[in-house]
Amino acid sequence: MNEEAANKLNSIDLEDLIPRMEYYLLFRLKGIGEKDLGGLTLQDFIFNVIEKVLLGVRHWDESKGIKFEEFLFGCLKSEISEFYRKQRNTTSQIPENHVSSSESELEVSEIRDLVTKFLNENRATKLELDIFECWAEGIVKRKEVAYILDVLPAEIDNGTKRLLRKLNVFKVNNKWIHE
């Protein structure tokens, strides 16, 4: 746990901060109904931000001159962007003839296995394989991937470039997996 962040959270007035974060969410989500949040509530967004800060996934650097509350709102903005990105990806991948979830999970696992096999055959490094596994689990932000794999974000950038070059060659049923 990040002790510095925990101390800062203890020192601020959460009864004031959380309602302001909720209002910010309402403004940024622009009236999306609760059923369109994929089962999430406003408090879930706030909890995710606080959890990432406490676990050190999101790191606040006081020396950069950013106030802690501004940092939390920046993390919240990033969380909203991630929500919209995931929502866009899931809605764009829904087939016209609706497939049951067990069939689509099977297809995803088959594609995942094929890609992993392809990467192994094409001498992918351990880092490239680990990055792909993170992507397959829905972890795409380079800092989060770097934190999970315990490497520098610059190494993730380099590994991502190599991985994308390999994936540009990969085809399944004459459809590009990555363009």
C-alpha positions as protocol buffer text, in pm:
chain_id: "A"
residue {
  index: 1
  type: MET
  ca { x: 0 y: 0 z: 0 }
}
residue {
  index: 2
  type: ASN
  ca { x: 117 y: 351 z: -78 }
}
residue {
  index: 3
  type: GLU
  ca { x: 164 y: 508 z: 267 }
}
residue {
  index: 4
  type: GLU
  ca { x: 204 y: 863 z: 135 }
}
residue {
  index: 5
  type: ALA
  ca { x: -129 y: 844 z: -50 }
}
residue {
  index: 6
  type: ALA
  ca { x: -298 y: 685 z: 253 }
}
residue {
  index: 7
  type: ASN
  ca { x: -177 y: 970 z: 475 }
}
residue {
  index: 8
  type: LYS
  ca { x: -299 y: 1230 z: 225 }
}
residue {
  index: 9
  type: LEU
  ca { x: -641 y: 1063 z: 201 }
}
residue {
  index: 10
  type: ASN
  ca { x: -666 y: 1062 z: 581 }
}
residue {
  index: 11
  type: SER
  ca { x: -578 y: 1432 z: 596 }
}
residue {
  index: 12
  type: ILE
  ca { x: -844 y: 1555 z: 351 }
}
residue {
  index: 13
  type: ASP
  ca { x: -1217 y: 1592 z: 414 }
}
residue {
  index: 14
  type: LEU
  ca { x: -1368 y: 1293 z: 230 }
}
residue {
  index: 15
  type: GLU
  ca { x: -1722 y: 1402 z: 318 }
}
residue {
  index: 16
  type: ASP
  ca { x: -1659 y: 1708 z: 101 }
}
residue {
  index: 17
  type: LEU
  ca { x: -1445 y: 1540 z: -165 }
}
residue {
  index: 18
  type: ILE
  ca { x: -1666 y: 1242 z: -252 }
}
residue {
  index: 19
  type: PRO
  ca { x: -1981 y: 1448 z: -335 }
}
residue {
  index: 20
  type: ARG
  ca { x: -1767 y: 1678 z: -552 }
}
residue {
  index: 21
  type: MET
  ca { x: -1630 y: 1373 z: -732 }
}
residue {
  index: 22
  type: GLU
  ca { x: -1986 y: 1243 z: -780 }
}
residue {
  index: 23
  type: TYR
  ca { x: -2096 y: 1576 z: -931 }
}
residue {
  index: 24
  type: TYR
  ca { x: -1791 y: 1569 z: -1156 }
}
residue {
  index: 25
  type: LEU
  ca { x: -1884 y: 1218 z: -1269 }
}
residue {
  index: 26
  type: LEU
  ca { x: -2244 y: 1323 z: -1340 }
}
residue {
  index: 27
  type: PHE
  ca { x: -2117 y: 1613 z: -1548 }
}
residue {
  index: 28
  type: ARG
  ca { x: -1859 y: 1404 z: -1739 }
}
residue {
  index: 29
  type: LEU
  ca { x: -2091 y: 1108 z: -1798 }
}
residue {
  index: 30
  type: LYS
  ca { x: -2350 y: 1349 z: -1941 }
}
residue {
  index: 31
  type: GLY
  ca { x: -2665 y: 1185 z: -1817 }
}
residue {
  index: 32
  type: ILE
  ca { x: -2586 y: 822 z: -1891 }
}
residue {
  index: 33
  type: GLY
  ca { x: -2844 y: 615 z: -1705 }
}
residue {
  index: 34
  type: GLU
  ca { x: -2735 y: 369 z: -1439 }
}
residue {
  index: 35
  type: LYS
  ca { x: -2832 y: 76 z: -1660 }
}
residue {
  index: 36
  type: ASP
  ca { x: -2588 y: 207 z: -1924 }
}
residue {
  index: 37
  type: LEU
  ca { x: -2300 y: 208 z: -1676 }
}
residue {
  index: 38
  type: GLY
  ca { x: -2265 y: -168 z: -1704 }
}
residue {
  index: 39
  type: GLY
  ca { x: -2376 y: -227 z: -1346 }
}
residue {
  index: 40
  type: LEU
  ca { x: -2135 y: 32 z: -1206 }
}
residue {
  index: 41
  type: THR
  ca { x: -2238 y: 316 z: -978 }
}
residue {
  index: 42
  type: LEU
  ca { x: -2077 y: 656 z: -933 }
}
residue {
  index: 43
  type: GLN
  ca { x: -1924 y: 530 z: -610 }
}
residue {
  index: 44
  type: ASP
  ca { x: -1765 y: 240 z: -799 }
}
residue {
  index: 45
  type: PHE
  ca { x: -1572 y: 485 z: -1017 }
}
residue {
  index: 46
  type: ILE
  ca { x: -1456 y: 675 z: -709 }
}
residue {
  index: 47
  type: PHE
  ca { x: -1365 y: 354 z: -525 }
}
residue {
  index: 48
  type: ASN
  ca { x: -1162 y: 233 z: -826 }
}
residue {
  index: 49
  type: VAL
  ca { x: -966 y: 558 z: -831 }
}
residue {
  index: 50
  type: ILE
  ca { x: -896 y: 549 z: -457 }
}
residue {
  index: 51
  type: GLU
  ca { x: -802 y: 181 z: -475 }
}
residue {
  index: 52
  type: LYS
  ca { x: -555 y: 241 z: -761 }
}
residue {
  index: 53
  type: VAL
  ca { x: -401 y: 533 z: -572 }
}
residue {
  index: 54
  type: LEU
  ca { x: -364 y: 330 z: -252 }
}
residue {
  index: 55
  type: LEU
  ca { x: -219 y: 29 z: -435 }
}
residue {
  index: 56
  type: GLY
  ca { x: 30 y: 250 z: -618 }
}
residue {
  index: 57
  type: VAL
  ca { x: -104 y: 183 z: -966 }
}
residue {
  index: 58
  type: ARG
  ca { x: -161 y: 558 z: -984 }
}
residue {
  index: 59
  type: HIS
  ca { x: 134 y: 741 z: -834 }
}
residue {
  index: 60
  type: TRP
  ca { x: 110 y: 1098 z: -705 }
}
residue {
  index: 61
  type: ASP
  ca { x: 434 y: 1293 z: -719 }
}
residue {
  index: 62
  type: GLU
  ca { x: 416 y: 1596 z: -492 }
}
residue {
  index: 63
  type: SER
  ca { x: 732 y: 1740 z: -647 }
}
residue {
  index: 64
  type: LYS
  ca { x: 544 y: 1805 z: -973 }
}
residue {
  index: 65
  type: GLY
  ca { x: 340 y: 2073 z: -797 }
}
residue {
  index: 66
  type: ILE
  ca { x: 2 y: 1905 z: -841 }
}
residue {
  index: 67
  type: LYS
  ca { x: -231 y: 1915 z: -544 }
}
residue {
  index: 68
  type: PHE
  ca { x: -350 y: 1577 z: -423 }
}
residue {
  index: 69
  type: GLU
  ca { x: -718 y: 1655 z: -491 }
}
residue {
  index: 70
  type: GLU
  ca { x: -635 y: 1767 z: -846 }
}
residue {
  index: 71
  type: PHE
  ca { x: -446 y: 1440 z: -891 }
}
residue {
  index: 72
  type: LEU
  ca { x: -753 y: 1243 z: -775 }
}
residue {
  index: 73
  type: PHE
  ca { x: -976 y: 1429 z: -1021 }
}
residue {
  index: 74
  type: GLY
  ca { x: -724 y: 1363 z: -1298 }
}
residue {
  index: 75
  type: CYS
  ca { x: -734 y: 992 z: -1210 }
}
residue {
  index: 76
  type: LEU
  ca { x: -1114 y: 1007 z: -1214 }
}
residue {
  index: 77
  type: LYS
  ca { x: -1109 y: 1169 z: -1558 }
}
residue {
  index: 78
  type: SER
  ca { x: -879 y: 890 z: -1678 }
}
residue {
  index: 79
  type: GLU
  ca { x: -1114 y: 629 z: -1528 }
}
residue {
  index: 80
  type: ILE
  ca { x: -1406 y: 784 z: -1721 }
}
residue {
  index: 81
  type: SER
  ca { x: -1205 y: 779 z: -2044 }
}
residue {
  index: 82
  type: GLU
  ca { x: -1123 y: 413 z: -1985 }
}
residue {
  index: 83
  type: PHE
  ca { x: -1493 y: 340 z: -1925 }
}
residue {
  index: 84
  type: TYR
  ca { x: -1589 y: 506 z: -2256 }
}
residue {
  index: 85
  type: ARG
  ca { x: -1309 y: 323 z: -2438 }
}
residue {
  index: 86
  type: LYS
  ca { x: -1422 y: -14 z: -2303 }
}
residue {
  index: 87
  type: GLN
  ca { x: -1785 y: 69 z: -2380 }
}
residue {
  index: 88
  type: ARG
  ca { x: -1691 y: 163 z: -2739 }
}
residue {
  index: 89
  type: ASN
  ca { x: -1492 y: -159 z: -2780 }
}
residue {
  index: 90
  type: THR
  ca { x: -1768 y: -384 z: -2645 }
}
residue {
  index: 91
  type: THR
  ca { x: -2045 y: -223 z: -2851 }
}
residue {
  index: 92
  type: SER
  ca { x: -1839 y: -233 z: -3170 }
}
residue {
  index: 93
  type: GLN
  ca { x: -1767 y: -605 z: -3121 }
}
residue {
  index: 94
  type: ILE
  ca { x: -2126 y: -719 z: -3073 }
}
residue {
  index: 95
  type: PRO
  ca { x: -2218 y: -932 z: -3376 }
}
residue {
  index: 96
  type: GLU
  ca { x: -2542 y: -867 z: -3560 }
}
residue {
  index: 97
  type: ASN
  ca { x: -2664 y: -1223 z: -3509 }
}
residue {
  index: 98
  type: HIS
  ca { x: -2638 y: -1235 z: -3130 }
}
residue {
  index: 99
  type: VAL
  ca { x: -2411 y: -1516 z: -3005 }
}
residue {
  index: 100
  type: SER
  ca { x: -2448 y: -1661 z: -2657 }
}
residue {
  index: 101
  type: SER
  ca { x: -2183 y: -1560 z: -2407 }
}
residue {
  index: 102
  type: SER
  ca { x: -2042 y: -1912 z: -2375 }
}
residue {
  index: 103
  type: GLU
  ca { x: -1990 y: -1931 z: -2753 }
}
residue {
  index: 104
  type: SER
  ca { x: -1825 y: -1588 z: -2766 }
}
residue {
  index: 105
  type: GLU
  ca { x: -1602 y: -1679 z: -2468 }
}
residue {
  index: 106
  type: LEU
  ca { x: -1500 y: -1993 z: -2652 }
}
residue {
  index: 107
  type: GLU
  ca { x: -1413 y: -1792 z: -2962 }
}
residue {
  index: 108
  type: VAL
  ca { x: -1213 y: -1543 z: -2757 }
}
residue {
  index: 109
  type: SER
  ca { x: -1018 y: -1820 z: -2584 }
}
residue {
  index: 110
  type: GLU
  ca { x: -954 y: -1992 z: -2918 }
}
residue {
  index: 111
  type: ILE
  ca { x: -826 y: -1669 z: -3070 }
}
residue {
  index: 112
  type: ARG
  ca { x: -616 y: -1603 z: -2762 }
}
residue {
  index: 113
  type: ASP
  ca { x: -462 y: -1952 z: -2791 }
}
residue {
  index: 114
  type: LEU
  ca { x: -398 y: -1907 z: -3163 }
}
residue {
  index: 115
  type: VAL
  ca { x: -230 y: -1571 z: -3110 }
}
residue {
  index: 116
  type: THR
  ca { x: -17 y: -1706 z: -2825 }
}
residue {
  index: 117
  type: LYS
  ca { x: 87 y: -2003 z: -3040 }
}
residue {
  index: 118
  type: PHE
  ca { x: 168 y: -1766 z: -3328 }
}
residue {
  index: 119
  type: LEU
  ca { x: 376 y: -1542 z: -3102 }
}
residue {
  index: 120
  type: ASN
  ca { x: 569 y: -1840 z: -2962 }
}
residue {
  index: 121
  type: GLU
  ca { x: 641 y: -1967 z: -3314 }
}
residue {
  index: 122
  type: ASN
  ca { x: 766 y: -1621 z: -3413 }
}
residue {
  index: 123
  type: ARG
  ca { x: 1010 y: -1595 z: -3123 }
}
residue {
  index: 124
  type: ALA
  ca { x: 818 y: -1344 z: -2914 }
}
residue {
  index: 125
  type: THR
  ca { x: 1000 y: -1245 z: -2599 }
}
residue {
  index: 126
  type: LYS
  ca { x: 861 y: -1314 z: -2253 }
}
residue {
  index: 127
  type: LEU
  ca { x: 783 y: -943 z: -2222 }
}
residue {
  index: 128
  type: GLU
  ca { x: 583 y: -944 z: -2548 }
}
residue {
  index: 129
  type: LEU
  ca { x: 387 y: -1250 z: -2436 }
}
residue {
  index: 130
  type: ASP
  ca { x: 321 y: -1091 z: -2095 }
}
residue {
  index: 131
  type: ILE
  ca { x: 201 y: -768 z: -2259 }
}
residue {
  index: 132
  type: PHE
  ca { x: -36 y: -968 z: -2479 }
}
residue {
  index: 133
  type: GLU
  ca { x: -171 y: -1153 z: -2174 }
}
residue {
  index: 134
  type: CYS
  ca { x: -236 y: -821 z: -2000 }
}
residue {
  index: 135
  type: TRP
  ca { x: -419 y: -694 z: -2308 }
}
residue {
  index: 136
  type: ALA
  ca { x: -623 y: -1013 z: -2322 }
}
residue {
  index: 137
  type: GLU
  ca { x: -726 y: -953 z: -1959 }
}
residue {
  index: 138
  type: GLY
  ca { x: -834 y: -598 z: -2044 }
}
residue {
  index: 139
  type: ILE
  ca { x: -534 y: -420 z: -1893 }
}
residue {
  index: 140
  type: VAL
  ca { x: -415 y: -184 z: -2165 }
}
residue {
  index: 141
  type: LYS
  ca { x: -273 y: 126 z: -1998 }
}
residue {
  index: 142
  type: ARG
  ca { x: 103 y: 113 z: -2022 }
}
residue {
  index: 143
  type: LYS
  ca { x: 161 y: 228 z: -1663 }
}
residue {
  index: 144
  type: GLU
  ca { x: -72 y: -39 z: -1529 }
}
residue {
  index: 145
  type: VAL
  ca { x: 92 y: -305 z: -1748 }
}
residue {
  index: 146
  type: ALA
  ca { x: 435 y: -183 z: -1634 }
}
residue {
  index: 147
  type: TYR
  ca { x: 326 y: -200 z: -1270 }
}
residue {
  index: 148
  type: ILE
  ca { x: 189 y: -553 z: -1307 }
}
residue {
  index: 149
  type: LEU
  ca { x: 495 y: -679 z: -1494 }
}
residue {
  index: 150
  type: ASP
  ca { x: 730 y: -484 z: -1265 }
}
residue {
  index: 151
  type: VAL
  ca { x: 918 y: -312 z: -1548 }
}
residue {
  index: 152
  type: LEU
  ca { x: 960 y: 50 z: -1658 }
}
residue {
  index: 153
  type: PRO
  ca { x: 693 y: 202 z: -1884 }
}
residue {
  index: 154
  type: ALA
  ca { x: 961 y: 265 z: -2148 }
}
residue {
  index: 155
  type: GLU
  ca { x: 1021 y: -111 z: -2167 }
}
residue {
  index: 156
  type: ILE
  ca { x: 647 y: -159 z: -2219 }
}
residue {
  index: 157
  type: ASP
  ca { x: 657 y: 92 z: -2506 }
}
residue {
  index: 158
  type: ASN
  ca { x: 940 y: -96 z: -2677 }
}
residue {
  index: 159
  type: GLY
  ca { x: 781 y: -436 z: -2618 }
}
residue {
  index: 160
  type: THR
  ca { x: 448 y: -305 z: -2749 }
}
residue {
  index: 161
  type: LYS
  ca { x: 609 y: -184 z: -3072 }
}
residue {
  index: 162
  type: ARG
  ca { x: 767 y: -524 z: -3130 }
}
residue {
  index: 163
  type: LEU
  ca { x: 444 y: -704 z: -3039 }
}
residue {
  index: 164
  type: LEU
  ca { x: 234 y: -490 z: -3273 }
}
residue {
  index: 165
  type: ARG
  ca { x: 474 y: -559 z: -3561 }
}
residue {
  index: 166
  type: LYS
  ca { x: 425 y: -931 z: -3505 }
}
residue {
  index: 167
  type: LEU
  ca { x: 49 y: -900 z: -3467 }
}
residue {
  index: 168
  type: ASN
  ca { x: 20 y: -704 z: -3793 }
}
residue {
  index: 169
  type: VAL
  ca { x: 120 y: -1025 z: -3968 }
}
residue {
  index: 170
  type: PHE
  ca { x: -131 y: -1243 z: -3784 }
}
residue {
  index: 171
  type: LYS
  ca { x: -460 y: -1330 z: -3958 }
}
residue {
  index: 172
  type: VAL
  ca { x: -761 y: -1533 z: -3849 }
}
residue {
  index: 173
  type: ASN
  ca { x: -1014 y: -1628 z: -4117 }
}
residue {
  index: 174
  type: ASN
  ca { x: -873 y: -1360 z: -4348 }
}
residue {
  index: 175
  type: LYS
  ca { x: -961 y: -1086 z: -4099 }
}
residue {
  index: 176
  type: TRP
  ca { x: -691 y: -878 z: -3938 }
}
residue {
  index: 177
  type: ILE
  ca { x: -675 y: -906 z: -3562 }
}
residue {
  index: 178
  type: HIS
  ca { x: -486 y: -577 z: -3536 }
}
residue {
  index: 179
  type: GLU
  ca { x: -466 y: -309 z: -3801 }
}
